[in-house]
Amino acid sequence: MRFGTETFYAAVGRAFVAMCAVVPVLFAIEALDYWLHLGLDPRGGIIPRSVYGLDGIVFSPLLHDGFDHLYGNSVPLILLGTFVLAAGSRRFIWSTAFIMLVSGLGVWITGPPNTVVVGASGVIFGYFGLLLARGIVERTWWNLGVVVLVGLLYWWQLFGILPSDPHVSWQGHLFGFLGGAVAAILFRR
């Protein structure tokens, strides 16, 4: 007996390749910012309660505070993004846009003043919330299994939705998670 169908494995494989293609783009952006001293983080990051920081809702997930930050986000982004994308590209696009909006607005409204928030972790926590809620809403063991696997691998990062480190935007994590849970309901099958 095999788990899944050929179509299922093909969808997961295509999604994995697509998500693996996203990460080099993020590294290219970070490399250009670093080597050319472009200062993209303050220009494209979320600046809480500042009109100039609103465009960060769109651009901040593409920017990172150095290569260590990007390395830390790469594997969870590929892993969770693969399983979100495997359910369909239209759902993936709408869910990602919704997660970015909720996470970004949450940071913009509740983030500490005079800070710049960048990184894809709000989207990552959003994918985690989406898969968890999708497993409950759509009653699929597969999504719940993925969440359990990721929870076992990254359980220590789940505490990122709580205020702990002043240099980490727990607001982005929390609102991303909530945005993902709502996206699972809005864009369910």
Backbone as CSV, one residue per row, in Angstrom:
resi,resn,N_x,N_y,N_z,CA_x,CA_y,CA_z,C_x,C_y,C_z
1,MET,0.846,-1.184,0.000,0.000,0.000,0.000,0.885,1.238,0.000
2,ARG,0.552,2.176,-0.861,1.275,3.449,-0.930,0.420,4.568,-0.400
3,PHE,1.056,5.525,0.228,0.352,6.715,0.683,0.336,7.706,-0.461
4,GLY,-0.820,8.185,-0.864,-0.919,9.196,-1.908,-1.007,8.608,-3.295
5,THR,-1.212,9.482,-4.245,-1.344,9.094,-5.643,-0.209,9.709,-6.454
6,GLU,-0.090,9.287,-7.696,0.916,9.869,-8.585,0.702,11.378,-8.730
7,THR,-0.550,11.793,-8.841,-0.872,13.217,-8.965,-0.418,13.981,-7.732
8,PHE,-0.643,13.381,-6.573,-0.233,13.994,-5.307,1.282,14.192,-5.273
9,TYR,2.022,13.146,-5.597,3.487,13.247,-5.565,4.000,14.226,-6.610
10,ALA,3.364,14.274,-7.759,3.768,15.233,-8.797,3.539,16.667,-8.317
11,ALA,2.406,16.917,-7.654,2.110,18.263,-7.148,3.122,18.676,-6.083
12,VAL,3.459,17.768,-5.186,4.438,18.078,-4.148,5.806,18.333,-4.776
13,GLY,6.178,17.533,-5.764,7.465,17.711,-6.432,7.565,19.048,-7.149
14,ARG,6.521,19.406,-7.884,6.514,20.705,-8.577,6.558,21.864,-7.576
15,ALA,5.816,21.725,-6.496,5.792,22.777,-5.480,7.166,22.923,-4.826
16,PHE,7.825,21.804,-4.569,9.157,21.853,-3.961,10.153,22.570,-4.879
17,VAL,10.116,22.244,-6.159,11.016,22.895,-7.115,10.728,24.399,-7.178
18,ALA,9.455,24.761,-7.191,9.089,26.181,-7.250,9.570,26.915,-6.002
19,MET,9.387,26.335,-4.836,9.820,26.995,-3.604,11.348,27.060,-3.525
20,CYS,12.019,26.048,-4.052,13.492,26.095,-4.092,13.975,27.196,-5.023
21,ALA,13.165,27.575,-5.992,13.538,28.664,-6.901,13.342,30.033,-6.252
22,VAL,12.483,30.127,-5.262,12.221,31.401,-4.589,13.419,31.822,-3.731
23,VAL,14.014,30.875,-3.041,15.083,31.192,-2.095,16.303,31.824,-2.771
24,PRO,16.770,31.345,-3.928,17.890,32.048,-4.576,17.562,33.496,-4.949
25,VAL,16.312,33.774,-5.254,15.910,35.157,-5.533,16.084,36.000,-4.273
26,LEU,15.689,35.466,-3.131,15.867,36.187,-1.868,17.350,36.400,-1.560
27,PHE,18.168,35.378,-1.852,19.611,35.529,-1.649,20.198,36.567,-2.602
28,ALA,19.703,36.612,-3.831,20.187,37.616,-4.794,19.847,39.026,-4.323
29,ILE,18.639,39.209,-3.810,18.237,40.522,-3.281,19.139,40.911,-2.114
30,GLU,19.377,39.971,-1.197,20.220,40.258,-0.030,21.658,40.541,-0.462
31,ALA,22.162,39.798,-1.430,23.536,40.009,-1.910,23.681,41.380,-2.567
32,LEU,22.717,41.755,-3.388,22.771,43.077,-4.024,22.704,44.190,-2.982
33,ASP,21.839,44.014,-2.013,21.720,45.002,-0.950,23.027,45.124,-0.170
34,TYR,23.652,43.997,0.114,24.892,43.988,0.896,26.070,44.552,0.100
35,TRP,26.277,44.051,-1.099,27.458,44.436,-1.876,27.372,45.842,-2.458
36,LEU,26.173,46.260,-2.818,26.026,47.583,-3.418,25.600,48.649,-2.407
37,HIS,25.452,48.234,-1.151,25.061,49.167,-0.072,23.810,49.963,-0.468
38,LEU,22.767,49.238,-0.883,21.547,49.880,-1.361,20.653,50.387,-0.237
39,GLY,20.799,49.838,0.948,19.942,50.259,2.060,18.481,49.895,1.833
40,LEU,18.249,48.690,1.331,16.878,48.284,1.020,16.017,48.067,2.262
41,ASP,16.629,47.656,3.364,15.826,47.367,4.556,15.044,48.587,5.034
42,PRO,15.680,49.740,5.265,14.881,50.891,5.697,13.957,51.425,4.604
43,ARG,14.288,51.189,3.365,13.440,51.672,2.265,12.238,50.766,2.005
44,GLY,12.414,49.462,2.195,11.337,48.530,1.872,10.775,47.787,3.056
45,GLY,11.264,48.085,4.257,10.758,47.417,5.449,9.507,48.095,5.986
46,ILE,8.874,47.429,6.906,7.697,47.996,7.564,8.176,48.921,8.676
47,ILE,7.720,50.154,8.633,8.013,51.120,9.699,6.684,51.377,10.404
48,PRO,6.530,50.832,11.612,5.240,50.935,12.300,4.720,52.366,12.403
49,ARG,3.432,52.502,12.086,2.665,53.743,12.180,3.264,54.900,11.391
50,SER,4.036,54.599,10.365,4.567,55.623,9.477,4.040,55.357,8.071
51,VAL,3.527,56.396,7.430,3.018,56.242,6.067,4.116,55.703,5.155
52,TYR,5.367,56.099,5.419,6.494,55.646,4.604,6.768,54.153,4.773
53,GLY,6.248,53.559,5.822,6.478,52.143,6.070,5.392,51.231,5.556
54,LEU,4.327,51.801,4.980,3.233,50.962,4.485,3.635,50.079,3.312
55,ASP,4.526,50.560,2.441,4.940,49.733,1.304,5.724,48.508,1.759
56,GLY,6.205,48.529,2.988,6.886,47.372,3.542,5.994,46.155,3.678
57,ILE,4.689,46.357,3.715,3.763,45.222,3.772,3.994,44.312,2.573
58,VAL,4.309,44.903,1.433,4.569,44.135,0.212,6.029,43.707,0.125
59,PHE,6.949,44.618,0.452,8.372,44.371,0.187,9.134,43.707,1.322
60,SER,8.701,43.871,2.562,9.495,43.363,3.690,9.723,41.851,3.666
61,PRO,8.781,41.003,3.189,9.080,39.568,3.155,10.217,39.205,2.197
62,LEU,10.561,40.112,1.298,11.648,39.852,0.347,13.005,40.295,0.892
63,LEU,12.996,41.033,1.994,14.221,41.600,2.564,14.554,40.906,3.882
64,HIS,15.844,40.861,4.198,16.275,40.234,5.450,17.408,41.035,6.068
65,ASP,17.530,40.920,7.370,18.568,41.633,8.118,19.856,40.805,8.126
66,GLY,20.417,40.613,6.966,21.660,39.859,6.830,21.422,38.427,6.396
67,PHE,22.537,37.780,6.053,22.456,36.415,5.535,22.057,35.399,6.596
68,ASP,22.448,35.618,7.849,22.043,34.694,8.917,20.525,34.659,9.056
69,HIS,19.911,35.821,8.997,18.451,35.918,9.061,17.827,35.165,7.895
70,LEU,18.380,35.338,6.709,17.858,34.663,5.517,18.070,33.155,5.592
71,TYR,19.239,32.716,6.066,19.478,31.272,6.227,18.441,30.669,7.168
72,GLY,18.162,31.358,8.263,17.192,30.858,9.233,15.782,30.745,8.676
73,ASN,15.446,31.580,7.708,14.108,31.535,7.115,14.002,30.612,5.903
74,SER,15.117,30.265,5.287,15.085,29.544,4.008,14.455,28.155,4.088
75,VAL,14.935,27.320,5.001,14.429,25.940,5.064,12.951,25.900,5.462
76,PRO,12.528,26.632,6.512,11.096,26.609,6.828,10.233,27.161,5.688
77,LEU,10.744,28.169,4.974,9.990,28.721,3.848,9.812,27.678,2.754
78,ILE,10.881,26.963,2.438,10.791,25.916,1.412,9.853,24.806,1.873
79,LEU,10.047,24.338,3.092,9.275,23.207,3.604,7.780,23.527,3.688
80,LEU,7.438,24.583,4.397,6.023,24.924,4.557,5.413,25.417,3.247
81,GLY,6.164,26.235,2.512,5.664,26.736,1.232,5.363,25.625,0.252
82,THR,6.168,24.567,0.275,5.926,23.423,-0.612,4.548,22.834,-0.372
83,PHE,4.202,22.622,0.880,2.927,21.980,1.184,1.745,22.918,0.990
84,VAL,1.959,24.212,1.147,0.887,25.163,0.855,0.675,25.238,-0.657
85,LEU,1.769,25.299,-1.409,1.681,25.398,-2.871,1.160,24.117,-3.500
86,ALA,1.438,22.975,-2.909,0.982,21.696,-3.473,-0.532,21.605,-3.548
87,ALA,-1.234,22.393,-2.760,-2.705,22.376,-2.772,-3.284,23.192,-3.917
88,GLY,-2.432,23.849,-4.684,-2.909,24.626,-5.837,-2.302,26.005,-5.872
89,SER,-1.903,26.434,-7.053,-1.207,27.717,-7.175,-2.123,28.906,-6.899
90,ARG,-3.383,28.831,-7.303,-4.304,29.948,-7.047,-4.521,30.135,-5.544
91,ARG,-4.751,29.042,-4.835,-4.911,29.122,-3.380,-3.638,29.634,-2.720
92,PHE,-2.492,29.198,-3.231,-1.208,29.625,-2.697,-1.034,31.136,-2.842
93,ILE,-1.305,31.660,-4.027,-1.129,33.094,-4.279,-2.061,33.916,-3.401
94,TRP,-3.342,33.552,-3.369,-4.301,34.296,-2.552,-3.965,34.199,-1.063
95,SER,-3.599,33.001,-0.624,-3.262,32.812,0.792,-2.017,33.605,1.163
96,THR,-0.997,33.562,0.307,0.235,34.297,0.590,-0.028,35.798,0.649
97,ALA,-0.790,36.305,-0.301,-1.110,37.742,-0.308,-1.880,38.126,0.952
98,PHE,-2.828,37.299,1.355,-3.615,37.584,2.553,-2.738,37.544,3.805
99,ILE,-1.860,36.544,3.892,-0.948,36.438,5.039,-0.035,37.655,5.103
100,MET,0.513,38.061,3.954,1.385,39.248,3.929,0.630,40.482,4.396
101,LEU,-0.616,40.626,3.973,-1.423,41.782,4.351,-1.698,41.788,5.858
102,VAL,-2.162,40.664,6.387,-2.502,40.599,7.812,-1.247,40.749,8.678
103,SER,-0.193,40.031,8.328,1.047,40.122,9.093,1.621,41.537,9.022
104,GLY,1.669,42.093,7.810,2.229,43.429,7.623,1.439,44.510,8.341
105,LEU,0.105,44.467,8.208,-0.721,45.460,8.906,-0.617,45.295,10.418
106,GLY,-0.555,44.036,10.881,-0.399,43.795,12.313,0.885,44.413,12.847
107,VAL,1.974,44.248,12.101,3.246,44.857,12.508,3.157,46.373,12.425
108,TRP,2.553,46.877,11.366,2.470,48.327,11.168,1.666,48.994,12.288
109,ILE,0.617,48.325,12.747,-0.248,48.895,13.781,0.347,48.708,15.180
110,THR,0.910,47.536,15.463,1.309,47.215,16.836,2.816,47.205,17.078
111,GLY,3.616,47.322,16.028,5.073,47.265,16.190,5.616,48.454,16.955
112,PRO,6.804,48.293,17.527,7.404,49.407,18.261,7.770,50.549,17.319
113,PRO,7.561,51.788,17.739,7.868,52.926,16.874,9.372,53.025,16.590
114,ASN,9.691,53.699,15.511,11.077,53.942,15.106,11.880,52.665,14.881
115,THR,11.216,51.623,14.393,11.895,50.381,14.040,11.607,50.074,12.578
116,VAL,12.394,49.173,12.026,12.184,48.687,10.662,12.095,47.169,10.744
117,VAL,11.014,46.615,10.224,10.793,45.179,10.298,10.899,44.586,8.890
118,VAL,11.778,43.588,8.752,11.956,42.887,7.483,12.006,41.388,7.742
119,GLY,11.766,40.608,6.701,11.912,39.158,6.786,10.657,38.423,6.389
120,ALA,10.856,37.175,6.021,9.765,36.318,5.551,9.140,35.506,6.682
121,SER,9.551,35.733,7.916,9.040,34.889,8.992,7.552,35.074,9.251
122,GLY,6.995,36.248,8.979,5.543,36.409,9.097,4.811,35.505,8.123
123,VAL,5.352,35.375,6.926,4.767,34.474,5.920,4.955,33.023,6.354
124,ILE,6.112,32.708,6.900,6.379,31.336,7.353,5.403,30.941,8.458
125,PHE,5.241,31.797,9.459,4.276,31.507,10.523,2.856,31.466,9.959
126,GLY,2.593,32.265,8.924,1.301,32.217,8.255,1.051,30.878,7.586
127,TYR,2.066,30.347,6.929,1.931,29.020,6.305,1.695,27.953,7.364
128,PHE,2.371,28.090,8.498,2.178,27.141,9.594,0.725,27.187,10.089
129,GLY,0.219,28.397,10.324,-1.169,28.557,10.755,-2.150,28.065,9.708
130,LEU,-1.837,28.306,8.448,-2.710,27.862,7.359,-2.793,26.345,7.320
131,LEU,-1.652,25.662,7.384,-1.665,24.197,7.323,-2.384,23.594,8.531
132,LEU,-2.164,24.184,9.694,-2.844,23.695,10.893,-4.353,23.868,10.764
133,ALA,-4.778,25.073,10.405,-6.214,25.337,10.269,-6.815,24.563,9.104
134,ARG,-6.070,24.416,8.019,-6.578,23.660,6.866,-6.820,22.204,7.242
135,GLY,-5.937,21.651,8.044,-6.137,20.275,8.498,-7.412,20.128,9.303
136,ILE,-7.742,21.137,10.086,-8.962,21.099,10.897,-10.185,21.402,10.038
137,VAL,-10.115,22.471,9.233,-11.261,22.912,8.435,-11.614,21.894,7.354
138,GLU,-10.589,21.403,6.654,-10.837,20.471,5.549,-10.776,19.015,5.992
139,ARG,-10.494,18.816,7.279,-10.415,17.476,7.868,-9.458,16.579,7.093
140,THR,-8.243,17.082,6.896,-7.231,16.289,6.209,-6.101,15.960,7.169
141,TRP,-5.805,14.706,7.269,-4.710,14.257,8.114,-3.373,14.695,7.546
142,TRP,-3.327,14.842,6.226,-2.077,15.215,5.580,-1.571,16.554,6.097
143,ASN,-2.418,17.583,6.111,-1.996,18.899,6.580,-1.628,18.875,8.058
144,LEU,-2.398,18.158,8.849,-2.063,18.048,10.271,-0.736,17.312,10.461
145,GLY,-0.495,16.285,9.648,0.773,15.560,9.706,1.956,16.451,9.374
146,VAL,1.789,17.304,8.362,2.857,18.241,7.991,3.128,19.194,9.142
147,VAL,2.082,19.706,9.765,2.249,20.633,10.884,2.958,19.938,12.051
148,VAL,2.599,18.693,12.332,3.270,17.960,13.407,4.749,17.784,13.073
149,LEU,5.054,17.418,11.831,6.449,17.252,11.413,7.228,18.552,11.569
150,VAL,6.675,19.633,11.059,7.349,20.930,11.161,7.440,21.356,12.627
151,GLY,6.397,21.089,13.394,6.434,21.409,14.823,7.547,20.658,15.544
152,LEU,7.772,19.407,15.164,8.855,18.638,15.770,10.225,19.190,15.363
153,LEU,10.337,19.626,14.116,11.612,20.152,13.622,11.914,21.550,14.166
154,TYR,10.874,22.365,14.304,11.072,23.770,14.644,10.277,24.201,15.871
155,TRP,10.034,23.288,16.807,9.202,23.594,17.962,9.710,24.810,18.720
156,TRP,11.001,24.986,18.804,11.576,26.092,19.561,11.260,27.432,18.922
157,GLN,11.038,27.448,17.595,10.717,28.711,16.936,9.254,29.099,17.125
158,LEU,8.431,28.149,17.514,7.013,28.461,17.712,6.806,29.463,18.839
159,PHE,7.783,29.560,19.725,7.701,30.548,20.791,7.907,31.959,20.253
160,GLY,8.222,32.072,18.949,8.402,33.371,18.316,7.131,34.184,18.218
161,ILE,5.977,33.569,18.516,4.735,34.348,18.489,4.503,35.052,19.825
162,LEU,5.421,34.842,20.758,5.333,35.503,22.056,6.443,36.539,22.173
163,PRO,6.189,37.641,22.861,7.251,38.639,23.035,8.391,38.067,23.877
164,SER,9.573,38.038,23.309,10.716,37.534,24.062,11.978,38.329,23.736
165,ASP,12.350,38.392,22.483,13.561,39.078,22.050,13.174,40.416,21.429
166,PRO,13.706,41.521,21.931,13.323,42.827,21.388,13.750,43.033,19.929
167,HIS,14.647,42.189,19.435,15.104,42.318,18.052,14.304,41.453,17.088
168,VAL,13.324,40.711,17.600,12.499,39.821,16.768,11.065,40.339,16.788
169,SER,10.478,40.443,15.606,9.103,40.946,15.507,8.105,39.836,15.805
170,TRP,7.824,39.650,17.077,6.828,38.655,17.448,5.462,39.034,16.882
171,GLN,5.233,40.340,16.648,3.963,40.783,16.083,3.779,40.198,14.678
172,GLY,4.840,40.214,13.885,4.775,39.644,12.538,4.489,38.155,12.578
173,HIS,5.101,37.469,13.535,4.878,36.034,13.676,3.432,35.746,14.090
174,LEU,2.973,36.469,15.108,1.615,36.245,15.613,0.562,36.575,14.558
175,PHE,0.663,37.753,13.944,-0.339,38.132,12.946,-0.219,37.291,11.679
176,GLY,0.984,36.845,11.350,1.139,35.925,10.223,0.422,34.618,10.500
177,PHE,0.611,34.073,11.710,-0.049,32.829,12.104,-1.569,32.979,12.031
178,LEU,-2.078,34.077,12.587,-3.525,34.321,12.560,-4.026,34.516,11.127
179,GLY,-3.258,35.248,10.313,-3.631,35.442,8.915,-3.685,34.128,8.162
180,GLY,-2.741,33.232,8.453,-2.747,31.918,7.815,-3.962,31.097,8.215
181,ALA,-4.326,31.152,9.492,-5.506,30.403,9.955,-6.772,30.920,9.278
182,VAL,-6.889,32.234,9.152,-8.055,32.813,8.477,-8.026,32.484,6.985
183,ALA,-6.847,32.505,6.373,-6.728,32.165,4.944,-7.177,30.739,4.676
184,ALA,-6.913,29.834,5.628,-7.349,28.443,5.459,-8.874,28.367,5.389
185,ILE,-9.538,29.239,6.113,-11.001,29.247,6.102,-11.517,29.940,4.838
186,LEU,-10.918,31.078,4.502,-11.371,31.836,3.332,-11.149,31.096,2.018
187,PHE,-10.014,30.401,1.906,-9.647,29.773,0.647,-9.686,28.261,0.743
188,ARG,-10.672,27.741,1.477,-10.787,26.292,1.637,-11.432,25.684,0.403
189,ARG,-11.267,24.390,0.293,-11.884,23.649,-0.810,-13.351,23.494,-0.552
